[in-house]
Amino acid sequence: MKAQTFLPEDYRPAEDEPFMNERQLEYFRRKLIAWKQELLDQSAETLEGLQDSARNVPDLADRASEETDRSLELRTRDRQRKLVSKIDSALRRIETGDYGYCEMTGEPISLKRLDARPIATMTLEAQEKHERRERVHRDD
């Protein structure tokens, strides 16, 4: 078990530090864990809400509205479940030392991009190239 890295409350990764040093890795690890916990808390609230709303509504319009709301909520939770999986993957990359580097080019992903989207696996350029390729093949 390695020692906990000290991280000041107001710490933000800076371009002038060595890329993916212990402080930066700890910053992103904490950010990912907090995001994951927030998603799990929201999921628990949804489950409670769905169990509470499982009542028989006599009015057809009200029932249809409630079913639509429930369906939307379940789709949102499914997206969040997939997001939790991506967060877990990012946490594993931190542990293995691969975090912060593009899976396509091996280049460092910008700190601004990682701060905005800590689950990013590609540089912005590689992501754009990937999406253009996807669009071309999808149109076939």
C-alpha positions as CSV (number, residue, x, y, z in Angstrom):
1,M,0.0,0.0,0.0
2,K,1.6,3.3,-1.0
3,A,1.5,6.4,1.1
4,Q,-1.2,9.0,0.5
5,T,-0.1,12.0,-1.6
6,F,-0.6,15.4,0.1
7,L,-2.9,17.5,-2.0
8,P,-3.7,21.1,-1.0
9,E,-7.4,22.0,-1.2
10,D,-6.9,24.6,-4.0
11,Y,-4.6,22.4,-6.1
12,R,-5.0,22.5,-9.9
13,P,-2.7,20.6,-12.3
14,A,-0.4,23.1,-14.1
15,E,1.4,22.8,-17.4
16,D,4.7,23.7,-15.8
17,E,4.9,20.6,-13.6
18,P,6.1,17.2,-14.8
19,F,3.2,15.5,-16.6
20,M,1.2,13.0,-14.6
21,N,3.4,13.4,-11.4
22,E,2.0,12.0,-8.1
23,R,0.1,15.2,-7.3
24,Q,-1.7,15.2,-10.7
25,L,-2.5,11.5,-10.5
26,E,-3.9,12.0,-7.0
27,Y,-5.9,15.0,-8.1
28,F,-7.5,13.0,-11.0
29,R,-8.0,9.9,-8.8
30,R,-9.9,12.0,-6.2
31,K,-11.9,13.7,-8.9
32,L,-12.9,10.4,-10.5
33,I,-13.8,8.8,-7.2
34,A,-16.0,11.8,-6.2
35,W,-17.7,11.7,-9.6
36,K,-18.4,8.0,-9.3
37,Q,-19.8,8.4,-5.7
38,E,-22.1,11.2,-7.0
39,L,-23.4,8.9,-9.8
40,L,-23.9,6.0,-7.4
41,D,-25.8,8.2,-4.9
42,Q,-28.1,9.4,-7.7
43,S,-28.7,5.8,-8.8
44,A,-29.7,4.9,-5.2
45,E,-32.1,7.9,-5.2
46,T,-33.6,6.7,-8.5
47,L,-34.2,3.2,-7.2
48,E,-35.9,4.6,-4.1
49,G,-38.0,6.9,-6.3
50,L,-39.0,4.1,-8.6
51,Q,-40.0,1.9,-5.7
52,D,-42.1,4.7,-4.2
53,S,-43.8,5.5,-7.5
54,A,-44.8,1.9,-8.2
55,R,-48.4,2.7,-7.5
56,N,-51.5,2.1,-9.5
57,V,-52.6,5.4,-11.1
58,P,-56.2,5.1,-12.4
59,D,-56.1,7.9,-14.9
60,L,-54.6,6.7,-18.3
61,A,-53.0,10.1,-19.1
62,D,-51.3,10.2,-15.7
63,R,-50.2,6.6,-16.0
64,A,-48.7,7.2,-19.4
65,S,-46.9,10.3,-18.2
66,E,-45.5,8.4,-15.2
67,E,-44.4,5.5,-17.5
68,T,-42.6,8.0,-19.8
69,D,-40.9,9.7,-16.8
70,R,-39.8,6.3,-15.5
71,S,-38.5,5.2,-19.0
72,L,-36.5,8.4,-19.3
73,E,-35.1,8.0,-15.8
74,L,-34.0,4.4,-16.5
75,R,-32.3,5.5,-19.8
76,T,-30.4,8.2,-17.9
77,R,-29.4,5.7,-15.2
78,D,-28.2,3.3,-17.9
79,R,-26.0,6.0,-19.4
80,Q,-24.7,6.7,-15.9
81,R,-23.9,3.0,-15.4
82,K,-21.8,3.0,-18.5
83,L,-20.1,6.2,-17.2
84,V,-19.3,4.5,-13.9
85,S,-17.6,1.7,-16.0
86,K,-15.5,4.3,-17.8
87,I,-14.6,5.9,-14.5
88,D,-13.5,2.5,-13.2
89,S,-11.4,2.1,-16.3
90,A,-9.8,5.5,-15.8
91,L,-9.0,4.6,-12.2
92,R,-7.3,1.4,-13.4
93,R,-5.2,3.4,-15.9
94,I,-4.1,5.6,-13.0
95,E,-2.9,2.5,-11.1
96,T,-1.1,1.0,-14.2
97,G,0.5,4.4,-15.1
98,D,-1.3,4.7,-18.5
99,Y,-3.6,7.5,-17.4
100,G,-3.3,10.8,-19.2
101,Y,-1.8,9.3,-22.4
102,C,-3.7,8.9,-25.7
103,E,-4.5,5.3,-26.4
104,M,-4.1,5.9,-30.1
105,T,-0.9,8.0,-30.3
106,G,0.7,7.6,-26.9
107,E,0.9,11.4,-26.6
108,P,0.0,13.2,-23.4
109,I,-3.7,14.4,-23.2
110,S,-3.9,18.1,-22.3
111,L,-4.5,18.8,-18.7
112,K,-7.5,21.1,-19.6
113,R,-9.1,18.2,-21.5
114,L,-8.6,15.8,-18.6
115,D,-9.9,18.3,-16.1
116,A,-13.0,18.8,-18.2
117,R,-13.4,15.1,-19.1
118,P,-11.3,13.0,-16.7
119,I,-12.3,9.8,-18.5
120,A,-10.8,10.9,-21.8
121,T,-8.7,8.3,-23.4
122,M,-7.6,10.2,-26.5
123,T,-6.1,13.6,-27.3
124,L,-8.6,16.1,-28.8
125,E,-7.0,15.6,-32.3
126,A,-7.2,11.8,-32.1
127,Q,-10.8,11.9,-30.8
128,E,-11.8,14.2,-33.7
129,K,-10.1,11.9,-36.2
130,H,-11.8,8.9,-34.6
131,E,-15.2,10.6,-34.8
132,R,-14.7,11.6,-38.4
133,R,-13.8,8.0,-39.3
134,E,-16.9,6.7,-37.4
135,R,-19.2,9.1,-39.3
136,V,-17.8,8.0,-42.7
137,H,-18.3,4.3,-41.9
138,R,-21.7,4.9,-40.4
139,D,-23.0,6.6,-43.5
140,D,-22.1,3.6,-45.6
